[in-house]
Amino acid sequence: MGSNLKGSAHRGRFSFFHAAFASYAGSRSLGYTLIEMLTAMLIAGVLASVFTVFYRGLPAPNQSPEKEAQKLSRWLTNLVTISNRSGRPFSLNCPGNATRGFIEATWQSPLKKDTYTSAYGCKFNRYTGNNVDSLYVPQWSAMVPTITIKVSRERAEHYVIVSQHGRVRANKLPASVAGE
């Protein structure tokens, strides 16, 4: 029972291990190196994160317009609140003849633009009225002309209604059908 280990302290201790597994291991030691383990863990982590992003990141087609409309209504409510506190009017640009994935609000004095971009791949367009920008004036707490924004993705749709008094809400039906 010879051992390749040098030194008198280890002689005989590992002889069984060495004899039993020497032919299996060959010139390589048993087990994985630290680099191999870290590489395997890195690959598993990347695959798990990619799977999670794709599995959780894709919204259901029937839910995304509703969620997008709720987010858009919170954004518009925030704009109205800021306008009321600062006394600055803003105009809201949402064209009726084309759909696009963003809505622009332009603040006046000083001129500044805020843009809301769709997070769920939805498209926005003005449901009724002309292609004129709607203007919110905080001195009168009024949106002129009122606006209903259609939020759509594929065949699913939801609506954001901004009343003449600047009240914002999301609804399954447009303002004309909802009784406003």
N, C-alpha and C positions, 0 to 999 in steps of 0.2 A: 504494500500500500504506500506508494510513494506520493509525495505531494510536490507540486511546483512552487508552493509558497515558501518563501525564505524566512529564516529566523527560527529560533528554537521555541519561541512562545506559541507559535501557531502550528507547529509540527504535530500532525496526528489529529487535530481538531476538525479539519475540513476534509479529511481523506475520504470519508463515505460520500460526501457531496461531490467531491471531485471525481471519484471513480464512477458513480452512478450517472452523472450528467456530462461527463467529459466528451463522450462520443456525440451526444445530442447537441451540445453547444458548439462544438467545433472550435474555431478560433475566436468565436464571439461569445461574450458573456450573456447569461440569461437576463430577460427583462428588457425594458425599454429605457433609452436614455432620457434625460430630462428634456432635451430638445424635441425628441420624438413625441413625448407626452404633451408638451406645450403646443406643438404643431397640430396634433390631433384635436386638442381642446379648442384651438383657434378655429379650425375648420368646422367643428361641431357648433361653435358659437356663431360663426358667420351664417351657416345654414339655418340655424334656429332663428336668428334675427331676420333673415330674408323671408323665411316662411311666415313669421309673425307680421312683418310689414305688409306682405301681400294678403295674408288672411284677414287681418284686422283693418288694414288701410283702405280696402276697397269697400265703399258703402253699398248697401243694397239699393238697387235702382228705385224701389218704391219709397224708400225712406230719405234719400238724399235731398230732394227738393223741399221737403218739410223742414229738415234740419237747416238747410241753407236759408230758407225763408225766415226761420227763427233767428239765425245769426244776423241776417241782413236787417231784420226789424230791431234787434238790439243795437246794431251799428247806427241805424237811422235815429233811434231814440236817444242815443248818446249825442249825435249831432244836434238834435233839437235842444237837449239839455245844455250843451255847451253854448249854443246860440242864445238861449234865454239868459244864461249867466253873463255872457260877455257882451250881449247886445249887438253881435255881428250877424248879419244875414248871410245865408248861403243859398246857392242854386244847386239843384240836383239834376244831373244829366243822365237820362235813360231814354234812348231813342225808341220810337214805336215801330219803325219800319225795318229794323235790323236787330238781331239778337247778338249779344256779346257776353263775355264772361266777367265783365266788371261794370261798376257804376261809379261815376265821378261826382264829388261834391266840391264846389268851388266857393271858398270863403271870400267875402268882400272886405276891403279895407283892413288890413293889407290882403292882397290877393294871394291865396294859397289853395292848393288842391289836395283833397283827400280821396283816395281810391279804395273801393271795396272790391276785392277780387274773389271769385268763387273758389271755395275750397273743395267742393264735391264735383266739380266739372259741370255745374249747372250753367244755364244761359239765362240772361235777363232781357226783358223788353217791356216797354210801356204797354199796358193792357188796353187802355182807352185814352182818348185825347190826342192832341197834336204832338209834334216833335219839339215843342217848346220846352225849355228847361223850367222846372218847377222852382219857385222862389219861396224860401221860408224867411219871413220877416218877424223877428222877436218882439218888436214894438207892438204888433197887433196879434202876435201868436197865431199867425196864419200862413198856410201853404197855398200858393196860388200858381197855377191851377193845381187842384188835388191830383194825386197820382196813385195808380194801382200798378204794381210791378209784378209781372208774371215770372215766376221762377220755374224753369222746366229742365228736365233731363230725360231724354228719350220720350216716352209717352206719359210719364208722371209729371204733374205740375202742382204748384202751390202759389199763393198770392200774398204780397205784402201791400197793405192798404195804408196810405197816409191821408188822414182826413184834413179838412180845411183848417182845423184847429191844431194841427201838428201832432195828433195822436197816431201812433204807429202800432199796427198789429198784423200778425200772420194769420191767414185763413185758408181753408180748403177751397173756398169759393171767391170769385172776384167781388168787388164792392157792389156792382149793379145787381148781382144775384143775391148777395148777402143782406140786402135791404138798406144800404147806406145811400 
